[in-house]
């Protein structure tokens, strides 16, 4: 979609999205990076945020390893 991981890049994407196209979006898929979550909630509060499976499993694996040992 855009090059880079800065919040400003995602903010710009939402600003350039037309209201008609914006209404068609039901969910935003992203990793668990805070700037993505914050920008999505600010510009698209009605969208559902869906975390990528890889990142969810990775974070749970870290917790399981801490509890396990």
mmCIF file of the N, C-alpha and C atoms, coordinates in Angstrom:
data_MODEL
# 
_entry.id   MODEL 
# 
loop_
_atom_site.group_PDB 
_atom_site.id 
_atom_site.type_symbol 
_atom_site.label_atom_id 
_atom_site.label_alt_id 
_atom_site.label_comp_id 
_atom_site.label_asym_id 
_atom_site.label_entity_id 
_atom_site.label_seq_id 
_atom_site.pdbx_PDB_ins_code 
_atom_site.Cartn_x 
_atom_site.Cartn_y 
_atom_site.Cartn_z 
_atom_site.occupancy 
_atom_site.B_iso_or_equiv 
_atom_site.pdbx_formal_charge 
_atom_site.auth_seq_id 
_atom_site.auth_comp_id 
_atom_site.auth_asym_id 
_atom_site.auth_atom_id 
_atom_site.pdbx_PDB_model_num 
ATOM 1   N N  . UNK A 1 1  ? 0.821   -1.172  0.000  1.00 0.00 ? 1  UNK A N  1 
ATOM 2   C CA . UNK A 1 1  ? 0.000   0.000   0.000  1.00 0.00 ? 1  UNK A CA 1 
ATOM 3   C C  . UNK A 1 1  ? 0.875   1.249   0.000  1.00 0.00 ? 1  UNK A C  1 
ATOM 4   N N  . UNK A 1 2  ? 1.772   1.390   0.987  1.00 0.00 ? 2  UNK A N  1 
ATOM 5   C CA . UNK A 1 2  ? 2.677   2.535   1.068  1.00 0.00 ? 2  UNK A CA 1 
ATOM 6   C C  . UNK A 1 2  ? 4.018   2.047   1.583  1.00 0.00 ? 2  UNK A C  1 
ATOM 7   N N  . UNK A 1 3  ? 5.042   2.800   1.290  1.00 0.00 ? 3  UNK A N  1 
ATOM 8   C CA . UNK A 1 3  ? 6.368   2.405   1.735  1.00 0.00 ? 3  UNK A CA 1 
ATOM 9   C C  . UNK A 1 3  ? 6.681   3.057   3.079  1.00 0.00 ? 3  UNK A C  1 
ATOM 10  N N  . UNK A 1 4  ? 7.108   2.249   4.035  1.00 0.00 ? 4  UNK A N  1 
ATOM 11  C CA . UNK A 1 4  ? 7.476   2.758   5.344  1.00 0.00 ? 4  UNK A CA 1 
ATOM 12  C C  . UNK A 1 4  ? 6.527   2.299   6.427  1.00 0.00 ? 4  UNK A C  1 
ATOM 13  N N  . UNK A 1 5  ? 6.927   2.543   7.680  1.00 0.00 ? 5  UNK A N  1 
ATOM 14  C CA . UNK A 1 5  ? 6.118   2.100   8.818  1.00 0.00 ? 5  UNK A CA 1 
ATOM 15  C C  . UNK A 1 5  ? 5.733   3.251   9.751  1.00 0.00 ? 5  UNK A C  1 
ATOM 16  N N  . UNK A 1 6  ? 5.867   4.460   9.309  1.00 0.00 ? 6  UNK A N  1 
ATOM 17  C CA . UNK A 1 6  ? 5.521   5.599   10.154 1.00 0.00 ? 6  UNK A CA 1 
ATOM 18  C C  . UNK A 1 6  ? 4.012   5.789   10.211 1.00 0.00 ? 6  UNK A C  1 
ATOM 19  N N  . UNK A 1 7  ? 3.541   6.242   11.347 1.00 0.00 ? 7  UNK A N  1 
ATOM 20  C CA . UNK A 1 7  ? 2.104   6.490   11.496 1.00 0.00 ? 7  UNK A CA 1 
ATOM 21  C C  . UNK A 1 7  ? 1.625   7.505   10.466 1.00 0.00 ? 7  UNK A C  1 
ATOM 22  N N  . UNK A 1 8  ? 2.457   8.482   10.173 1.00 0.00 ? 8  UNK A N  1 
ATOM 23  C CA . UNK A 1 8  ? 2.086   9.529   9.218  1.00 0.00 ? 8  UNK A CA 1 
ATOM 24  C C  . UNK A 1 8  ? 1.740   8.966   7.840  1.00 0.00 ? 8  UNK A C  1 
ATOM 25  N N  . UNK A 1 9  ? 2.386   7.888   7.469  1.00 0.00 ? 9  UNK A N  1 
ATOM 26  C CA . UNK A 1 9  ? 2.112   7.261   6.172  1.00 0.00 ? 9  UNK A CA 1 
ATOM 27  C C  . UNK A 1 9  ? 0.688   6.685   6.158  1.00 0.00 ? 9  UNK A C  1 
ATOM 28  N N  . UNK A 1 10 ? 0.317   6.012   7.231  1.00 0.00 ? 10 UNK A N  1 
ATOM 29  C CA . UNK A 1 10 ? -1.034  5.456   7.296  1.00 0.00 ? 10 UNK A CA 1 
ATOM 30  C C  . UNK A 1 10 ? -2.066  6.568   7.448  1.00 0.00 ? 10 UNK A C  1 
ATOM 31  N N  . UNK A 1 11 ? -1.726  7.610   8.200  1.00 0.00 ? 11 UNK A N  1 
ATOM 32  C CA . UNK A 1 11 ? -2.620  8.766   8.312  1.00 0.00 ? 11 UNK A CA 1 
ATOM 33  C C  . UNK A 1 11 ? -2.897  9.353   6.929  1.00 0.00 ? 11 UNK A C  1 
ATOM 34  N N  . UNK A 1 12 ? -1.856  9.480   6.123  1.00 0.00 ? 12 UNK A N  1 
ATOM 35  C CA . UNK A 1 12 ? -2.007  10.035  4.771  1.00 0.00 ? 12 UNK A CA 1 
ATOM 36  C C  . UNK A 1 12 ? -2.891  9.133   3.901  1.00 0.00 ? 12 UNK A C  1 
ATOM 37  N N  . UNK A 1 13 ? -2.725  7.827   4.037  1.00 0.00 ? 13 UNK A N  1 
ATOM 38  C CA . UNK A 1 13 ? -3.560  6.879   3.291  1.00 0.00 ? 13 UNK A CA 1 
ATOM 39  C C  . UNK A 1 13 ? -5.040  7.116   3.604  1.00 0.00 ? 13 UNK A C  1 
ATOM 40  N N  . UNK A 1 14 ? -5.362  7.223   4.882  1.00 0.00 ? 14 UNK A N  1 
ATOM 41  C CA . UNK A 1 14 ? -6.760  7.434   5.268  1.00 0.00 ? 14 UNK A CA 1 
ATOM 42  C C  . UNK A 1 14 ? -7.282  8.775   4.756  1.00 0.00 ? 14 UNK A C  1 
ATOM 43  N N  . UNK A 1 15 ? -6.445  9.793   4.739  1.00 0.00 ? 15 UNK A N  1 
ATOM 44  C CA . UNK A 1 15 ? -6.864  11.105  4.247  1.00 0.00 ? 15 UNK A CA 1 
ATOM 45  C C  . UNK A 1 15 ? -7.152  11.082  2.742  1.00 0.00 ? 15 UNK A C  1 
ATOM 46  N N  . UNK A 1 16 ? -6.385  10.295  1.991  1.00 0.00 ? 16 UNK A N  1 
ATOM 47  C CA . UNK A 1 16 ? -6.554  10.226  0.536  1.00 0.00 ? 16 UNK A CA 1 
ATOM 48  C C  . UNK A 1 16 ? -7.697  9.296   0.122  1.00 0.00 ? 16 UNK A C  1 
ATOM 49  N N  . UNK A 1 17 ? -8.146  8.462   1.015  1.00 0.00 ? 17 UNK A N  1 
ATOM 50  C CA . UNK A 1 17 ? -9.233  7.534   0.719  1.00 0.00 ? 17 UNK A CA 1 
ATOM 51  C C  . UNK A 1 17 ? -10.538 8.319   0.618  1.00 0.00 ? 17 UNK A C  1 
ATOM 52  N N  . UNK A 1 18 ? -11.260 8.124   -0.433 1.00 0.00 ? 18 UNK A N  1 
ATOM 53  C CA . UNK A 1 18 ? -12.524 8.852   -0.601 1.00 0.00 ? 18 UNK A CA 1 
ATOM 54  C C  . UNK A 1 18 ? -13.553 8.342   0.407  1.00 0.00 ? 18 UNK A C  1 
ATOM 55  N N  . UNK A 1 19 ? -14.501 9.196   0.777  1.00 0.00 ? 19 UNK A N  1 
ATOM 56  C CA . UNK A 1 19 ? -15.541 8.757   1.718  1.00 0.00 ? 19 UNK A CA 1 
ATOM 57  C C  . UNK A 1 19 ? -16.331 7.550   1.199  1.00 0.00 ? 19 UNK A C  1 
ATOM 58  N N  . UNK A 1 20 ? -16.551 7.499   -0.104 1.00 0.00 ? 20 UNK A N  1 
ATOM 59  C CA . UNK A 1 20 ? -17.289 6.366   -0.683 1.00 0.00 ? 20 UNK A CA 1 
ATOM 60  C C  . UNK A 1 20 ? -16.523 5.056   -0.499 1.00 0.00 ? 20 UNK A C  1 
ATOM 61  N N  . UNK A 1 21 ? -15.237 5.101   -0.780 1.00 0.00 ? 21 UNK A N  1 
ATOM 62  C CA . UNK A 1 21 ? -14.423 3.888   -0.627 1.00 0.00 ? 21 UNK A CA 1 
ATOM 63  C C  . UNK A 1 21 ? -14.252 3.543   0.843  1.00 0.00 ? 21 UNK A C  1 
ATOM 64  N N  . UNK A 1 22 ? -14.120 4.550   1.656  1.00 0.00 ? 22 UNK A N  1 
ATOM 65  C CA . UNK A 1 22 ? -13.945 4.329   3.085  1.00 0.00 ? 22 UNK A CA 1 
ATOM 66  C C  . UNK A 1 22 ? -15.137 3.576   3.680  1.00 0.00 ? 22 UNK A C  1 
ATOM 67  N N  . UNK A 1 23 ? -16.333 3.901   3.235  1.00 0.00 ? 23 UNK A N  1 
ATOM 68  C CA . UNK A 1 23 ? -17.546 3.246   3.743  1.00 0.00 ? 23 UNK A CA 1 
ATOM 69  C C  . UNK A 1 23 ? -17.611 1.768   3.394  1.00 0.00 ? 23 UNK A C  1 
ATOM 70  N N  . UNK A 1 24 ? -16.896 1.359   2.342  1.00 0.00 ? 24 UNK A N  1 
ATOM 71  C CA . UNK A 1 24 ? -16.915 -0.036  1.901  1.00 0.00 ? 24 UNK A CA 1 
ATOM 72  C C  . UNK A 1 24 ? -15.997 -0.928  2.735  1.00 0.00 ? 24 UNK A C  1 
ATOM 73  N N  . UNK A 1 25 ? -15.092 -0.343  3.477  1.00 0.00 ? 25 UNK A N  1 
ATOM 74  C CA . UNK A 1 25 ? -14.132 -1.118  4.268  1.00 0.00 ? 25 UNK A CA 1 
ATOM 75  C C  . UNK A 1 25 ? -14.784 -1.584  5.567  1.00 0.00 ? 25 UNK A C  1 
ATOM 76  N N  . UNK A 1 26 ? -14.651 -2.861  5.842  1.00 0.00 ? 26 UNK A N  1 
ATOM 77  C CA . UNK A 1 26 ? -15.228 -3.429  7.056  1.00 0.00 ? 26 UNK A CA 1 
ATOM 78  C C  . UNK A 1 26 ? -14.169 -3.711  8.116  1.00 0.00 ? 26 UNK A C  1 
ATOM 79  N N  . UNK A 1 27 ? -12.926 -3.969  7.670  1.00 0.00 ? 27 UNK A N  1 
ATOM 80  C CA . UNK A 1 27 ? -11.883 -4.331  8.623  1.00 0.00 ? 27 UNK A CA 1 
ATOM 81  C C  . UNK A 1 27 ? -10.517 -3.887  8.102  1.00 0.00 ? 27 UNK A C  1 
ATOM 82  N N  . UNK A 1 28 ? -9.608  -3.676  9.043  1.00 0.00 ? 28 UNK A N  1 
ATOM 83  C CA . UNK A 1 28 ? -8.229  -3.321  8.728  1.00 0.00 ? 28 UNK A CA 1 
ATOM 84  C C  . UNK A 1 28 ? -7.346  -4.404  9.326  1.00 0.00 ? 28 UNK A C  1 
ATOM 85  N N  . UNK A 1 29 ? -6.545  -5.067  8.493  1.00 0.00 ? 29 UNK A N  1 
ATOM 86  C CA . UNK A 1 29 ? -5.627  -6.097  8.975  1.00 0.00 ? 29 UNK A CA 1 
ATOM 87  C C  . UNK A 1 29 ? -4.247  -5.481  9.151  1.00 0.00 ? 29 UNK A C  1 
ATOM 88  N N  . UNK A 1 30 ? -3.638  -5.752  10.302 1.00 0.00 ? 30 UNK A N  1 
ATOM 89  C CA . UNK A 1 30 ? -2.306  -5.191  10.551 1.00 0.00 ? 30 UNK A CA 1 
ATOM 90  C C  . UNK A 1 30 ? -1.582  -6.023  11.597 1.00 0.00 ? 30 UNK A C  1 
ATOM 91  N N  . UNK A 1 31 ? -0.292  -5.738  11.736 1.00 0.00 ? 31 UNK A N  1 
ATOM 92  C CA . UNK A 1 31 ? 0.434   -6.361  12.831 1.00 0.00 ? 31 UNK A CA 1 
ATOM 93  C C  . UNK A 1 31 ? 0.063   -5.594  14.103 1.00 0.00 ? 31 UNK A C  1 
ATOM 94  N N  . UNK A 1 32 ? 0.652   -5.916  15.196 1.00 0.00 ? 32 UNK A N  1 
ATOM 95  C CA . UNK A 1 32 ? 0.254   -5.325  16.475 1.00 0.00 ? 32 UNK A CA 1 
ATOM 96  C C  . UNK A 1 32 ? 1.080   -4.081  16.811 1.00 0.00 ? 32 UNK A C  1 
ATOM 97  N N  . UNK A 1 33 ? 1.498   -3.353  15.794 1.00 0.00 ? 33 UNK A N  1 
ATOM 98  C CA . UNK A 1 33 ? 2.319   -2.173  15.989 1.00 0.00 ? 33 UNK A CA 1 
ATOM 99  C C  . UNK A 1 33 ? 1.425   -1.010  16.394 1.00 0.00 ? 33 UNK A C  1 
ATOM 100 N N  . UNK A 1 34 ? 1.735   -0.392  17.521 1.00 0.00 ? 34 UNK A N  1 
ATOM 101 C CA . UNK A 1 34 ? 0.895   0.651   18.101 1.00 0.00 ? 34 UNK A CA 1 
ATOM 102 C C  . UNK A 1 34 ? 0.513   1.796   17.152 1.00 0.00 ? 34 UNK A C  1 
ATOM 103 N N  . UNK A 1 35 ? 1.437   2.346   16.360 1.00 0.00 ? 35 UNK A N  1 
ATOM 104 C CA . UNK A 1 35 ? 1.040   3.422   15.452 1.00 0.00 ? 35 UNK A CA 1 
ATOM 105 C C  . UNK A 1 35 ? -0.041  3.015   14.448 1.00 0.00 ? 35 UNK A C  1 
ATOM 106 N N  . UNK A 1 36 ? -0.027  1.770   13.984 1.00 0.00 ? 36 UNK A N  1 
ATOM 107 C CA . UNK A 1 36 ? -1.071  1.302   13.070 1.00 0.00 ? 36 UNK A CA 1 
ATOM 108 C C  . UNK A 1 36 ? -2.421  1.249   13.775 1.00 0.00 ? 36 UNK A C  1 
ATOM 109 N N  . UNK A 1 37 ? -2.412  0.733   14.994 1.00 0.00 ? 37 UNK A N  1 
ATOM 110 C CA . UNK A 1 37 ? -3.652  0.616   15.759 1.00 0.00 ? 37 UNK A CA 1 
ATOM 111 C C  . UNK A 1 37 ? -4.222  2.007   16.048 1.00 0.00 ? 37 UNK A C  1 
ATOM 112 N N  . UNK A 1 38 ? -3.362  2.911   16.498 1.00 0.00 ? 38 UNK A N  1 
ATOM 113 C CA . UNK A 1 38 ? -3.791  4.269   16.835 1.00 0.00 ? 38 UNK A CA 1 
ATOM 114 C C  . UNK A 1 38 ? -4.352  4.992   15.620 1.00 0.00 ? 38 UNK A C  1 
ATOM 115 N N  . UNK A 1 39 ? -3.650  4.924   14.498 1.00 0.00 ? 39 UNK A N  1 
ATOM 116 C CA . UNK A 1 39 ? -4.107  5.598   13.284 1.00 0.00 ? 39 UNK A CA 1 
ATOM 117 C C  . UNK A 1 39 ? -5.429  5.012   12.800 1.00 0.00 ? 39 UNK A C  1 
ATOM 118 N N  . UNK A 1 40 ? -5.548  3.690   12.824 1.00 0.00 ? 40 UNK A N  1 
ATOM 119 C CA . UNK A 1 40 ? -6.779  3.037   12.374 1.00 0.00 ? 40 UNK A CA 1 
ATOM 120 C C  . UNK A 1 40 ? -7.962  3.439   13.243 1.00 0.00 ? 40 UNK A C  1 
ATOM 121 N N  . UNK A 1 41 ? -7.760  3.472   14.552 1.00 0.00 ? 41 UNK A N  1 
ATOM 122 C CA . UNK A 1 41 ? -8.848  3.853   15.461 1.00 0.00 ? 41 UNK A CA 1 
ATOM 123 C C  . UNK A 1 41 ? -9.247  5.312   15.278 1.00 0.00 ? 41 UNK A C  1 
ATOM 124 N N  . UNK A 1 42 ? -8.271  6.156   15.004 1.00 0.00 ? 42 UNK A N  1 
ATOM 125 C CA . UNK A 1 42 ? -8.553  7.584   14.846 1.00 0.00 ? 42 UNK A CA 1 
ATOM 126 C C  . UNK A 1 42 ? -9.303  7.876   13.552 1.00 0.00 ? 42 UNK A C  1 
ATOM 127 N N  . UNK A 1 43 ? -8.850  7.283   12.455 1.00 0.00 ? 43 UNK A N  1 
ATOM 128 C CA . UNK A 1 43 ? -9.421  7.598   11.140 1.00 0.00 ? 43 UNK A CA 1 
ATOM 129 C C  . UNK A 1 43 ? -10.579 6.698   10.745 1.00 0.00 ? 43 UNK A C  1 
ATOM 130 N N  . UNK A 1 44 ? -10.673 5.554   11.346 1.00 0.00 ? 44 UNK A N  1 
ATOM 131 C CA . UNK A 1 44 ? -11.706 4.599   10.955 1.00 0.00 ? 44 UNK A CA 1 
ATOM 132 C C  . UNK A 1 44 ? -12.269 3.890   12.185 1.00 0.00 ? 44 UNK A C  1 
ATOM 133 N N  . UNK A 1 45 ? -12.932 4.625   13.074 1.00 0.00 ? 45 UNK A N  1 
ATOM 134 C CA . UNK A 1 45 ? -13.395 4.003   14.323 1.00 0.00 ? 45 UNK A CA 1 
ATOM 135 C C  . UNK A 1 45 ? -14.426 2.893   14.143 1.00 0.00 ? 45 UNK A C  1 
ATOM 136 N N  . UNK A 1 46 ? -15.107 2.866   13.001 1.00 0.00 ? 46 UNK A N  1 
ATOM 137 C CA . UNK A 1 46 ? -16.114 1.816   12.787 1.00 0.00 ? 46 UNK A CA 1 
ATOM 138 C C  . UNK A 1 46 ? -15.513 0.532   12.207 1.00 0.00 ? 46 UNK A C  1 
ATOM 139 N N  . UNK A 1 47 ? -14.278 0.596   11.721 1.00 0.00 ? 47 UNK A N  1 
ATOM 140 C CA . UNK A 1 47 ? -13.634 -0.600  11.166 1.00 0.00 ? 47 UNK A CA 1 
ATOM 141 C C  . UNK A 1 47 ? -13.246 -1.543  12.297 1.00 0.00 ? 47 UNK A C  1 
ATOM 142 N N  . UNK A 1 48 ? -13.256 -2.809  11.991 1.00 0.00 ? 48 UNK A N  1 
ATOM 143 C CA . UNK A 1 48 ? -12.723 -3.795  12.915 1.00 0.00 ? 48 UNK A CA 1 
ATOM 144 C C  . UNK A 1 48 ? -11.227 -3.917  12.638 1.00 0.00 ? 48 UNK A C  1 
ATOM 145 N N  . UNK A 1 49 ? -10.436 -4.032  13.682 1.00 0.00 ? 49 UNK A N  1 
ATOM 146 C CA . UNK A 1 49 ? -9.005  -4.252  13.515 1.00 0.00 ? 49 UNK A CA 1 
ATOM 147 C C  . UNK A 1 49 ? -8.754  -5.750  13.677 1.00 0.00 ? 49 UNK A C  1 
ATOM 148 N N  . UNK A 1 50 ? -8.139  -6.336  12.669 1.00 0.00 ? 50 UNK A N  1 
ATOM 149 C CA . UNK A 1 50 ? -7.837  -7.759  12.666 1.00 0.00 ? 50 UNK A CA 1 
ATOM 150 C C  . UNK A 1 50 ? -6.320  -7.906  12.690 1.00 0.00 ? 50 UNK A C  1 
ATOM 151 N N  . UNK A 1 51 ? -5.813  -8.556  13.740 1.00 0.00 ? 51 UNK A N  1 
ATOM 152 C CA . UNK A 1 51 ? -4.369  -8.751  13.841 1.00 0.00 ? 51 UNK A CA 1 
ATOM 153 C C  . UNK A 1 51 ? -3.948  -9.968  13.025 1.00 0.00 ? 51 UNK A C  1 
ATOM 154 N N  . UNK A 1 52 ? -2.816  -9.845  12.360 1.00 0.00 ? 52 UNK A N  1 
ATOM 155 C CA . UNK A 1 52 ? -2.295  -10.952 11.563 1.00 0.00 ? 52 UNK A CA 1 
ATOM 156 C C  . UNK A 1 52 ? -1.958  -12.125 12.479 1.00 0.00 ? 52 UNK A C  1 
ATOM 157 N N  . UNK A 1 53 ? -2.339  -13.297 12.054 1.00 0.00 ? 53 UNK A N  1 
ATOM 158 C CA . UNK A 1 53 ? -2.177  -14.519 12.848 1.00 0.00 ? 53 UNK A CA 1 
ATOM 159 C C  . UNK A 1 53 ? -0.731  -14.733 13.290 1.00 0.00 ? 53 UNK A C  1 
ATOM 160 N N  . UNK A 1 54 ? 0.209   -14.480 12.412 1.00 0.00 ? 54 UNK A N  1 
ATOM 161 C CA . UNK A 1 54 ? 1.627   -14.680 12.727 1.00 0.00 ? 54 UNK A CA 1 
ATOM 162 C C  . UNK A 1 54 ? 2.015   -13.893 13.977 1.00 0.00 ? 54 UNK A C  1 
ATOM 163 N N  . UNK A 1 55 ? 1.615   -12.625 14.048 1.00 0.00 ? 55 UNK A N  1 
ATOM 164 C CA . UNK A 1 55 ? 2.006   -11.763 15.164 1.00 0.00 ? 55 UNK A CA 1 
ATOM 165 C C  . UNK A 1 55 ? 1.307   -12.159 16.465 1.00 0.00 ? 55 UNK A C  1 
ATOM 166 N N  . UNK A 1 56 ? 0.075   -12.608 16.368 1.00 0.00 ? 56 UNK A N  1 
ATOM 167 C CA . UNK A 1 56 ? -0.641  -13.066 17.559 1.00 0.00 ? 56 UNK A CA 1 
ATOM 168 C C  . UNK A 1 56 ? 0.056   -14.296 18.133 1.00 0.00 ? 56 UNK A C  1 
ATOM 169 N N  . UNK A 1 57 ? 0.353   -15.262 17.293 1.00 0.00 ? 57 UNK A N  1 
ATOM 170 C CA . UNK A 1 57 ? 1.014   -16.492 17.744 1.00 0.00 ? 57 UNK A CA 1 
ATOM 171 C C  . UNK A 1 57 ? 2.400   -16.181 18.289 1.00 0.00 ? 57 UNK A C  1 
ATOM 172 N N  . UNK A 1 58 ? 3.125   -15.297 17.643 1.00 0.00 ? 58 UNK A N  1 
ATOM 173 C CA . UNK A 1 58 ? 4.463   -14.920 18.102 1.00 0.00 ? 58 UNK A CA 1 
ATOM 174 C C  . UNK A 1 58 ? 4.409   -14.344 19.519 1.00 0.00 ? 58 UNK A C  1 
ATOM 175 N N  . UNK A 1 59 ? 3.454   -13.451 19.769 1.00 0.00 ? 59 UNK A N  1 
ATOM 176 C CA . UNK A 1 59 ? 3.345   -12.852 21.104 1.00 0.00 ? 59 UNK A CA 1 
ATOM 177 C C  . UNK A 1 59 ? 2.906   -13.865 22.155 1.00 0.00 ? 59 UNK A C  1 
ATOM 178 N N  . UNK A 1 60 ? 1.962   -14.734 21.807 1.00 0.00 ? 60 UNK A N  1 
ATOM 179 C CA . UNK A 1 60 ? 1.557   -15.768 22.755 1.00 0.00 ? 60 UNK A CA 1 
ATOM 180 C C  . UNK A 1 60 ? 2.696   -16.745 23.034 1.00 0.00 ? 60 UNK A C  1 
ATOM 181 N N  . UNK A 1 61 ? 3.486   -17.045 22.050 1.00 0.00 ? 61 UNK A N  1 
ATOM 182 C CA . UNK A 1 61 ? 4.623   -17.952 22.243 1.00 0.00 ? 61 UNK A CA 1 
ATOM 183 C C  . UNK A 1 61 ? 5.616   -17.376 23.245 1.00 0.00 ? 61 UNK A C  1 
ATOM 184 N N  . UNK A 1 62 ? 5.845   -16.072 23.189 1.00 0.00 ? 62 UNK A N  1 
ATOM 185 C CA . UNK A 1 62 ? 6.745   -15.426 24.156 1.00 0.00 ? 62 UNK A CA 1 
ATOM 186 C C  . UNK A 1 62 ? 6.208   -15.570 25.578 1.00 0.00 ? 62 UNK A C  1 
ATOM 187 N N  . UNK A 1 63 ? 4.924   -15.386 25.750 1.00 0.00 ? 63 UNK A N  1 
ATOM 188 C CA . UNK A 1 63 ? 4.306   -15.510 27.072 1.00 0.00 ? 63 UNK A CA 1 
ATOM 189 C C  . UNK A 1 63 ? 4.380   -16.953 27.571 1.00 0.00 ? 63 UNK A C  1 
ATOM 190 N N  . UNK A 1 64 ? 4.091   -17.891 26.694 1.00 0.00 ? 64 UNK A N  1 
ATOM 191 C CA . UNK A 1 64 ? 4.144   -19.297 27.084 1.00 0.00 ? 64 UNK A CA 1 
ATOM 192 C C  . UNK A 1 64 ? 5.550   -19.689 27.512 1.00 0.00 ? 64 UNK A C  1 
ATOM 193 N N  . UNK A 1 65 ? 6.554   -19.219 26.806 1.00 0.00 ? 65 UNK A N  1 
ATOM 194 C CA . UNK A 1 65 ? 7.940   -19.520 27.165 1.00 0.00 ? 65 UNK A CA 1 
ATOM 195 C C  . UNK A 1 65 ? 8.297   -18.961 28.540 1.00 0.00 ? 65 UNK A C  1 
ATOM 196 N N  . UNK A 1 66 ? 7.802   -17.775 28.863 1.00 0.00 ? 66 UNK A N  1 
ATOM 197 C CA . UNK A 1 66 ? 8.077   -17.188 30.187 1.00 0.00 ? 66 UNK A CA 1 
ATOM 198 C C  . UNK A 1 66 ? 7.407   -17.992 31.293 1.00 0.00 ? 66 UNK A C  1 
ATOM 199 N N  . UNK A 1 67 ? 6.177   -18.429 31.059 1.00 0.00 ? 67 UNK A N  1 
ATOM 200 C CA . UNK A 1 67 ? 5.434   -19.186 32.068 1.00 0.00 ? 67 UNK A CA 1 
ATOM 201 C C  . UNK A 1 67 ? 6.014   -20.594 32.216 1.00 0.00 ? 67 UNK A C  1 
ATOM 202 N N  . UNK A 1 68 ? 6.444   -21.149 31.103 1.00 0.00 ? 68 UNK A N  1 
ATOM 203 C CA . UNK A 1 68 ? 6.941   -22.519 31.074 1.00 0.00 ? 68 UNK A CA 1 
ATOM 204 C C  . UNK A 1 68 ? 8.221   -22.675 31.911 1.00 0.00 ? 68 UNK A C  1 
ATOM 205 N N  . UNK A 1 69 ? 9.054   -21.667 31.927 1.00 0.00 ? 69 UNK A N  1 
ATOM 206 C CA . UNK A 1 69 ? 10.346  -21.779 32.619 1.00 0.00 ? 69 UNK A CA 1 
ATOM 207 C C  . UNK A 1 69 ? 10.384  -20.964 33.828 1.00 0.00 ? 69 UNK A C  1 
# 
